[in-house]
Every structure is written in C-alpha cells, then in structure tokens.
Amino acid sequence: RMNAYGLQQNQDGRTYHLWFQPASGQPVDGGALDPDQNGSGFAMATDLPGLDQGKAVLLTLDASGAKQPGETVVKADLPQLKPTLPKPGPQQQGAPQEPGQARSGTDTQQMHQSGK
C-alpha cells in the first residue's frame, strides 16, 4: 500500500500511478492513485515482487492505460537488503538441546530433595 499526500487534481486526463522498479526487468504497475479533494490518495497492489528484489518505487503521471511509467513525480530508491541469520550463541546451561529432550539430572534431583 502506498499513501500520497499533496497531490493535485489533473485536468489533462493523466492519472497518478505507483510503479515498482525491480533490480532487473521492466517496471511493474502497482495501480492508480485517485486523489480526493484534499490531495490524498492511495494505491494497493498484491502481485509485486518482494521488496528485496526492488530498486525503486515511482509515483508518475501517466496517460490512462499506460504500460510504462510516464512523467516521474516522486522516486524513492529502495535500500539493498541482504538476508541475515542470527549468530549461533552458546548453549544455555541446563536447557534441552532439542525439543522433547530431558534436562540434566541435577535440576530434577534438587526438586526431589527439597520436597522431602
């Protein structure tokens, strides 16, 4: 979903469009924004590539039914995302190593001894 504010009503028949520019390939149309009387509008698209595959998001003024971005009004470059994995930490002392595995006997023995 993209929200935009401060848009002007167009009198020349062009419409605002959201475009997703992937790192490689052609831009993908994310939909038209129809600003209200306050200049606010939004577009929502579900079939876009993942954010990590993107280069930029564009807001353009296009002729109706455009297949490519027209006049760029706003361009937002996307950060280059890299997957990260958590670093393995030291095993917690006394914790099971795998689901369903029992703890060491010291915890169990202490509980039984305190209950006498």
mmCIF file of the C-alpha atoms, coordinates in Angstrom:
data_MODEL
# 
_entry.id   MODEL 
# 
loop_
_atom_site.group_PDB 
_atom_site.id 
_atom_site.type_symbol 
_atom_site.label_atom_id 
_atom_site.label_alt_id 
_atom_site.label_comp_id 
_atom_site.label_asym_id 
_atom_site.label_entity_id 
_atom_site.label_seq_id 
_atom_site.pdbx_PDB_ins_code 
_atom_site.Cartn_x 
_atom_site.Cartn_y 
_atom_site.Cartn_z 
_atom_site.occupancy 
_atom_site.B_iso_or_equiv 
_atom_site.pdbx_formal_charge 
_atom_site.auth_seq_id 
_atom_site.auth_comp_id 
_atom_site.auth_asym_id 
_atom_site.auth_atom_id 
_atom_site.pdbx_PDB_model_num 
ATOM 1   C CA . ARG A 1 1   ? 0.000   0.000   0.000   1.00 0.00 ? 1   ARG A CA 1 
ATOM 2   C CA . MET A 1 2   ? 1.254   3.468   -0.853  1.00 0.00 ? 2   MET A CA 1 
ATOM 3   C CA . ASN A 1 3   ? -0.243  6.650   0.542   1.00 0.00 ? 3   ASN A CA 1 
ATOM 4   C CA . ALA A 1 4   ? 0.383   10.009  -1.106  1.00 0.00 ? 4   ALA A CA 1 
ATOM 5   C CA . TYR A 1 5   ? -0.491  13.493  0.074   1.00 0.00 ? 5   TYR A CA 1 
ATOM 6   C CA . GLY A 1 6   ? -0.427  16.924  -1.561  1.00 0.00 ? 6   GLY A CA 1 
ATOM 7   C CA . LEU A 1 7   ? -1.430  15.640  -4.998  1.00 0.00 ? 7   LEU A CA 1 
ATOM 8   C CA . GLN A 1 8   ? -3.147  17.996  -7.403  1.00 0.00 ? 8   GLN A CA 1 
ATOM 9   C CA . GLN A 1 9   ? -6.240  17.076  -9.378  1.00 0.00 ? 9   GLN A CA 1 
ATOM 10  C CA . ASN A 1 10  ? -5.256  16.579  -13.013 1.00 0.00 ? 10  ASN A CA 1 
ATOM 11  C CA . GLN A 1 11  ? -7.289  18.307  -15.658 1.00 0.00 ? 11  GLN A CA 1 
ATOM 12  C CA . ASP A 1 12  ? -5.404  16.843  -18.650 1.00 0.00 ? 12  ASP A CA 1 
ATOM 13  C CA . GLY A 1 13  ? -6.668  13.248  -18.347 1.00 0.00 ? 13  GLY A CA 1 
ATOM 14  C CA . ARG A 1 14  ? -3.455  11.798  -16.896 1.00 0.00 ? 14  ARG A CA 1 
ATOM 15  C CA . THR A 1 15  ? -3.531  9.798   -13.675 1.00 0.00 ? 15  THR A CA 1 
ATOM 16  C CA . TYR A 1 16  ? -1.080  9.174   -10.859 1.00 0.00 ? 16  TYR A CA 1 
ATOM 17  C CA . HIS A 1 17  ? 0.367   5.666   -10.888 1.00 0.00 ? 17  HIS A CA 1 
ATOM 18  C CA . LEU A 1 18  ? 2.523   3.689   -8.498  1.00 0.00 ? 18  LEU A CA 1 
ATOM 19  C CA . TRP A 1 19  ? 5.311   1.701   -10.181 1.00 0.00 ? 19  TRP A CA 1 
ATOM 20  C CA . PHE A 1 20  ? 7.667   -0.833  -8.636  1.00 0.00 ? 20  PHE A CA 1 
ATOM 21  C CA . GLN A 1 21  ? 11.067  -0.872  -10.364 1.00 0.00 ? 21  GLN A CA 1 
ATOM 22  C CA . PRO A 1 22  ? 12.727  -4.270  -9.817  1.00 0.00 ? 22  PRO A CA 1 
ATOM 23  C CA . ALA A 1 23  ? 16.518  -4.572  -9.733  1.00 0.00 ? 23  ALA A CA 1 
ATOM 24  C CA . SER A 1 24  ? 16.282  -6.159  -13.182 1.00 0.00 ? 24  SER A CA 1 
ATOM 25  C CA . GLY A 1 25  ? 13.456  -6.149  -15.680 1.00 0.00 ? 25  GLY A CA 1 
ATOM 26  C CA . GLN A 1 26  ? 10.570  -3.867  -16.518 1.00 0.00 ? 26  GLN A CA 1 
ATOM 27  C CA . PRO A 1 27  ? 8.663   -1.718  -14.004 1.00 0.00 ? 27  PRO A CA 1 
ATOM 28  C CA . VAL A 1 28  ? 5.514   -3.284  -12.555 1.00 0.00 ? 28  VAL A CA 1 
ATOM 29  C CA . ASP A 1 29  ? 2.335   -1.183  -12.351 1.00 0.00 ? 29  ASP A CA 1 
ATOM 30  C CA . GLY A 1 30  ? 1.129   -1.033  -8.761  1.00 0.00 ? 30  GLY A CA 1 
ATOM 31  C CA . GLY A 1 31  ? -2.099  0.784   -9.574  1.00 0.00 ? 31  GLY A CA 1 
ATOM 32  C CA . ALA A 1 32  ? -3.613  4.210   -9.978  1.00 0.00 ? 32  ALA A CA 1 
ATOM 33  C CA . LEU A 1 33  ? -3.999  6.814   -7.247  1.00 0.00 ? 33  LEU A CA 1 
ATOM 34  C CA . ASP A 1 34  ? -7.130  8.938   -7.422  1.00 0.00 ? 34  ASP A CA 1 
ATOM 35  C CA . PRO A 1 35  ? -6.564  11.966  -5.193  1.00 0.00 ? 35  PRO A CA 1 
ATOM 36  C CA . ASP A 1 36  ? -9.517  13.286  -3.190  1.00 0.00 ? 36  ASP A CA 1 
ATOM 37  C CA . GLN A 1 37  ? -10.348 16.986  -2.767  1.00 0.00 ? 37  GLN A CA 1 
ATOM 38  C CA . ASN A 1 38  ? -7.613  17.227  -0.084  1.00 0.00 ? 38  ASN A CA 1 
ATOM 39  C CA . GLY A 1 39  ? -4.938  15.810  -2.427  1.00 0.00 ? 39  GLY A CA 1 
ATOM 40  C CA . SER A 1 40  ? -4.694  12.446  -0.658  1.00 0.00 ? 40  SER A CA 1 
ATOM 41  C CA . GLY A 1 41  ? -4.742  9.129   -2.472  1.00 0.00 ? 41  GLY A CA 1 
ATOM 42  C CA . PHE A 1 42  ? -3.537  5.558   -2.168  1.00 0.00 ? 42  PHE A CA 1 
ATOM 43  C CA . ALA A 1 43  ? -2.780  2.518   -4.283  1.00 0.00 ? 43  ALA A CA 1 
ATOM 44  C CA . MET A 1 44  ? -2.677  -1.067  -3.136  1.00 0.00 ? 44  MET A CA 1 
ATOM 45  C CA . ALA A 1 45  ? -1.093  -3.926  -5.053  1.00 0.00 ? 45  ALA A CA 1 
ATOM 46  C CA . THR A 1 46  ? -0.642  -7.561  -4.115  1.00 0.00 ? 46  THR A CA 1 
ATOM 47  C CA . ASP A 1 47  ? 1.257   -9.043  -7.059  1.00 0.00 ? 47  ASP A CA 1 
ATOM 48  C CA . LEU A 1 48  ? 4.514   -7.113  -6.739  1.00 0.00 ? 48  LEU A CA 1 
ATOM 49  C CA . PRO A 1 49  ? 7.966   -8.707  -6.417  1.00 0.00 ? 49  PRO A CA 1 
ATOM 50  C CA . GLY A 1 50  ? 9.493   -8.879  -2.949  1.00 0.00 ? 50  GLY A CA 1 
ATOM 51  C CA . LEU A 1 51  ? 10.974  -5.696  -1.511  1.00 0.00 ? 51  LEU A CA 1 
ATOM 52  C CA . ASP A 1 52  ? 14.430  -7.290  -1.524  1.00 0.00 ? 52  ASP A CA 1 
ATOM 53  C CA . GLN A 1 53  ? 14.130  -7.573  -5.324  1.00 0.00 ? 53  GLN A CA 1 
ATOM 54  C CA . GLY A 1 54  ? 13.366  -3.895  -5.808  1.00 0.00 ? 54  GLY A CA 1 
ATOM 55  C CA . LYS A 1 55  ? 15.390  -0.947  -6.949  1.00 0.00 ? 55  LYS A CA 1 
ATOM 56  C CA . ALA A 1 56  ? 12.896  1.916   -6.575  1.00 0.00 ? 56  ALA A CA 1 
ATOM 57  C CA . VAL A 1 57  ? 9.259   2.934   -6.187  1.00 0.00 ? 57  VAL A CA 1 
ATOM 58  C CA . LEU A 1 58  ? 7.947   5.586   -8.555  1.00 0.00 ? 58  LEU A CA 1 
ATOM 59  C CA . LEU A 1 59  ? 4.923   7.859   -8.498  1.00 0.00 ? 59  LEU A CA 1 
ATOM 60  C CA . THR A 1 60  ? 4.226   9.012   -12.033 1.00 0.00 ? 60  THR A CA 1 
ATOM 61  C CA . LEU A 1 61  ? 1.722   10.919  -14.127 1.00 0.00 ? 61  LEU A CA 1 
ATOM 62  C CA . ASP A 1 62  ? 0.605   8.657   -16.953 1.00 0.00 ? 62  ASP A CA 1 
ATOM 63  C CA . ALA A 1 63  ? -1.918  8.516   -19.725 1.00 0.00 ? 63  ALA A CA 1 
ATOM 64  C CA . SER A 1 64  ? -4.805  6.202   -18.933 1.00 0.00 ? 64  SER A CA 1 
ATOM 65  C CA . GLY A 1 65  ? -3.821  2.552   -19.537 1.00 0.00 ? 65  GLY A CA 1 
ATOM 66  C CA . ALA A 1 66  ? -0.070  3.266   -19.710 1.00 0.00 ? 66  ALA A CA 1 
ATOM 67  C CA . LYS A 1 67  ? 2.196   0.217   -19.944 1.00 0.00 ? 67  LYS A CA 1 
ATOM 68  C CA . GLN A 1 68  ? 5.355   2.101   -18.876 1.00 0.00 ? 68  GLN A CA 1 
ATOM 69  C CA . PRO A 1 69  ? 5.969   4.868   -16.332 1.00 0.00 ? 69  PRO A CA 1 
ATOM 70  C CA . GLY A 1 70  ? 5.373   8.366   -17.645 1.00 0.00 ? 70  GLY A CA 1 
ATOM 71  C CA . GLU A 1 71  ? 6.462   11.622  -16.020 1.00 0.00 ? 71  GLU A CA 1 
ATOM 72  C CA . THR A 1 72  ? 8.110   10.812  -12.672 1.00 0.00 ? 72  THR A CA 1 
ATOM 73  C CA . VAL A 1 73  ? 6.698   12.943  -9.848  1.00 0.00 ? 73  VAL A CA 1 
ATOM 74  C CA . VAL A 1 74  ? 8.448   11.132  -6.960  1.00 0.00 ? 74  VAL A CA 1 
ATOM 75  C CA . LYS A 1 75  ? 11.139  8.448   -6.943  1.00 0.00 ? 75  LYS A CA 1 
ATOM 76  C CA . ALA A 1 76  ? 12.139  6.585   -3.791  1.00 0.00 ? 76  ALA A CA 1 
ATOM 77  C CA . ASP A 1 77  ? 15.219  4.384   -4.084  1.00 0.00 ? 77  ASP A CA 1 
ATOM 78  C CA . LEU A 1 78  ? 14.918  1.185   -2.080  1.00 0.00 ? 78  LEU A CA 1 
ATOM 79  C CA . PRO A 1 79  ? 17.739  0.021   0.183   1.00 0.00 ? 79  PRO A CA 1 
ATOM 80  C CA . GLN A 1 80  ? 19.701  -3.011  -0.907  1.00 0.00 ? 80  GLN A CA 1 
ATOM 81  C CA . LEU A 1 81  ? 18.522  -5.689  1.506   1.00 0.00 ? 81  LEU A CA 1 
ATOM 82  C CA . LYS A 1 82  ? 20.658  -8.669  2.429   1.00 0.00 ? 82  LYS A CA 1 
ATOM 83  C CA . PRO A 1 83  ? 19.377  -11.686 4.340   1.00 0.00 ? 83  PRO A CA 1 
ATOM 84  C CA . THR A 1 84  ? 20.909  -12.166 7.756   1.00 0.00 ? 84  THR A CA 1 
ATOM 85  C CA . LEU A 1 85  ? 20.837  -15.168 10.007  1.00 0.00 ? 85  LEU A CA 1 
ATOM 86  C CA . PRO A 1 86  ? 21.158  -14.925 13.772  1.00 0.00 ? 86  PRO A CA 1 
ATOM 87  C CA . LYS A 1 87  ? 24.591  -15.883 15.045  1.00 0.00 ? 87  LYS A CA 1 
ATOM 88  C CA . PRO A 1 88  ? 24.536  -19.143 16.979  1.00 0.00 ? 88  PRO A CA 1 
ATOM 89  C CA . GLY A 1 89  ? 25.068  -18.416 20.644  1.00 0.00 ? 89  GLY A CA 1 
ATOM 90  C CA . PRO A 1 90  ? 26.474  -20.646 23.350  1.00 0.00 ? 90  PRO A CA 1 
ATOM 91  C CA . GLN A 1 91  ? 24.139  -23.371 24.574  1.00 0.00 ? 91  GLN A CA 1 
ATOM 92  C CA . GLN A 1 92  ? 22.266  -22.330 27.683  1.00 0.00 ? 92  GLN A CA 1 
ATOM 93  C CA . GLN A 1 93  ? 23.438  -24.418 30.598  1.00 0.00 ? 93  GLN A CA 1 
ATOM 94  C CA . GLY A 1 94  ? 20.850  -26.979 31.666  1.00 0.00 ? 94  GLY A CA 1 
ATOM 95  C CA . ALA A 1 95  ? 18.492  -26.259 28.729  1.00 0.00 ? 95  ALA A CA 1 
ATOM 96  C CA . PRO A 1 96  ? 17.380  -29.098 26.443  1.00 0.00 ? 96  PRO A CA 1 
ATOM 97  C CA . GLN A 1 97  ? 19.304  -29.230 23.185  1.00 0.00 ? 97  GLN A CA 1 
ATOM 98  C CA . GLU A 1 98  ? 16.336  -30.473 21.176  1.00 0.00 ? 98  GLU A CA 1 
ATOM 99  C CA . PRO A 1 99  ? 12.576  -30.394 21.724  1.00 0.00 ? 99  PRO A CA 1 
ATOM 100 C CA . GLY A 1 100 ? 11.470  -33.250 23.953  1.00 0.00 ? 100 GLY A CA 1 
ATOM 101 C CA . GLN A 1 101 ? 14.950  -33.887 25.367  1.00 0.00 ? 101 GLN A CA 1 
ATOM 102 C CA . ALA A 1 102 ? 15.204  -34.045 29.164  1.00 0.00 ? 102 ALA A CA 1 
ATOM 103 C CA . ARG A 1 103 ? 17.344  -31.711 31.248  1.00 0.00 ? 103 ARG A CA 1 
ATOM 104 C CA . SER A 1 104 ? 20.350  -32.898 33.201  1.00 0.00 ? 104 SER A CA 1 
ATOM 105 C CA . GLY A 1 105 ? 19.640  -34.821 36.397  1.00 0.00 ? 105 GLY A CA 1 
ATOM 106 C CA . THR A 1 106 ? 20.882  -32.092 38.766  1.00 0.00 ? 106 THR A CA 1 
ATOM 107 C CA . ASP A 1 107 ? 17.708  -29.965 38.415  1.00 0.00 ? 107 ASP A CA 1 
ATOM 108 C CA . THR A 1 108 ? 15.469  -32.981 38.930  1.00 0.00 ? 108 THR A CA 1 
ATOM 109 C CA . GLN A 1 109 ? 17.432  -34.245 41.942  1.00 0.00 ? 109 GLN A CA 1 
ATOM 110 C CA . GLN A 1 110 ? 17.269  -30.857 43.637  1.00 0.00 ? 110 GLN A CA 1 
ATOM 111 C CA . MET A 1 111 ? 13.468  -30.701 43.227  1.00 0.00 ? 111 MET A CA 1 
ATOM 112 C CA . HIS A 1 112 ? 13.024  -34.180 44.705  1.00 0.00 ? 112 HIS A CA 1 
ATOM 113 C CA . GLN A 1 113 ? 15.334  -33.465 47.605  1.00 0.00 ? 113 GLN A CA 1 
ATOM 114 C CA . SER A 1 114 ? 13.572  -30.224 48.513  1.00 0.00 ? 114 SER A CA 1 
ATOM 115 C CA . GLY A 1 115 ? 10.201  -31.996 48.585  1.00 0.00 ? 115 GLY A CA 1 
ATOM 116 C CA . LYS A 1 116 ? 11.241  -34.428 51.392  1.00 0.00 ? 116 LYS A CA 1 
# 
